Amino acid sequence: MTESQHDAVVVESLTAGYPGVTALEEVSLRLRPARITALLGANGSGKSTLFAALLGMLGKQSGALRSGAVRIFGTAPGQARKQNLVSFVPQHDHIDTTFPITVEQTVLTGRYGHMGFTRRARPEDHRAVDRALEQVGLSQLRSRSIGALSGGQRKRAFVARSIAQGAPLMLLDEPFAGVDRGSEELISTVLKDLAAAGTTVLISTHHLEGVAALADDVVLLHRRVLAAGPAEDVLTPQQLSAAFGSVFSAGFSNPGPGGNP
Ligand SMILES: Nc1ncnc2c1ncn2[C@@H]1O[C@H](COP(=O)(O)OP(=O)(O)OP(=O)(O)O)[C@@H](O)[C@H]1O
């Protein structure tokens, strides 16, 4: 078995972008299974474009172009989504706060891929929802309208939806943006538990704070992959300065003396 057959995600020479913009250039990376990888990059460094590629959504945006290859557990991204191999927690949920859907119903939508055409929830779907709500500490708020949650609680609800889906690869776009410290700590703990149980987790973030404590591996992205590897190798002041020196003043938080972000 080759090394790539052990990887959860393989991206080879991916070049992608939009009319007049090359968002990703010759990006190659591998995600090791059952680990948390942080995709670190400043605003506009290509994180969302890479997520779109991993979700097989790139071609759906008008004018998007791409070359290269992406495999999720050896499968093309669009197929991987259909097979429930990948779940996604978006940065913005674009919720209509007047829409009358409860927290529980929101989390249950994560089970749709398991229910077939009838979308009739079975006992195992309800059990998965119960477990996921418990994990993110929202059991008590399950009957509340999703629009009546705080930003941090709502993020936890969407993490629960992703957990309930039960995909072996979980992608989270800026999971800590606009989230209070308590929700951030809770989500971090949940992600560590999921990875320990075998889920491969990829989070994008432009905040250095907390990454060292959370991520096993780090990918530094700035249209190209500037560095990738175990967090302790990548998150050094030297590496960050070499890779992002000019970016510290344009979006990154300074890791501080000693480089312990
Ligand atoms: N739909 C689009 N059409 C044209 N250009 C786009 C589109 N989406 C993104 N871009 C451009 O592609 C580049 C990469 O953007 P992308 O959103 O992937 O970066 P990002 O790292 O996710 O940024 P952020 O942290 O601000 O979300 C940027 O220059 C951006 O302006």
The ligand as a Gaussian input file, in Angstrom:
#p B3LYP/6-31G(d) Opt

LIG

0 1
 N      -16.453000      34.070000      -6.272000
 C      -15.286000      34.722000      -6.445000
 N      -15.066000      35.440000      -7.552000
 C      -13.900000      36.092000      -7.756000
 N      -12.875000      36.086000      -6.888000
 C      -13.024000      35.363000      -5.760000
 C      -14.233000      34.645000      -5.474000
 N      -14.095000      34.030000      -4.277000
 C      -12.852000      34.357000      -3.819000
 N      -12.209000      35.150000      -4.708000
 C      -10.831000      35.665000      -4.595000
 O       -9.980000      34.524000      -4.488000
 C       -8.936000      34.769000      -3.536000
 C       -9.004000      33.726000      -2.437000
 O      -10.219000      33.916000      -1.711000
 P      -10.722000      32.896000      -0.580000
 O      -12.113000      33.333000      -0.212000
 O      -10.516000      31.519000      -1.047000
 O       -9.701000      33.220000       0.607000
 P       -9.845000      32.976000       2.188000
 O       -8.492000      32.581000       2.644000
 O      -10.960000      32.028000       2.422000
 O      -10.234000      34.402000       2.714000
 P      -11.037000      34.815000       4.059000
 O      -10.161000      34.449000       5.224000
 O      -11.181000      36.297000       3.905000
 O      -12.353000      34.100000       4.036000
 C       -9.145000      36.195000      -3.036000
 O       -8.318000      37.043000      -3.817000
 C      -10.605000      36.471000      -3.321000
 O      -10.816000      37.845000      -3.562000

